[in-house]
């Protein structure tokens, strides 16, 4: 009976060590991913050019357009 308790304890300690190591790996990978800037998902974006202003476009977004 004592042998099975000892074997069980060794198994649980080995599993705990495995899980601890795995968690450390995952945290390390997550930290590396968080260092990478978010990707620009808008294909074709040209950040150096201003947004196009169409005919009749208003730049005052706080006020409604005048009533006709």
Protein Blocks (a to p, Z undefined) as FASTA:
>chain_A
ZZmmmmmmmmmmmmmmmmmmmmmmmmmmmmmmmmpccddfbghiafkbccdddehiafbl
kbccddZZ
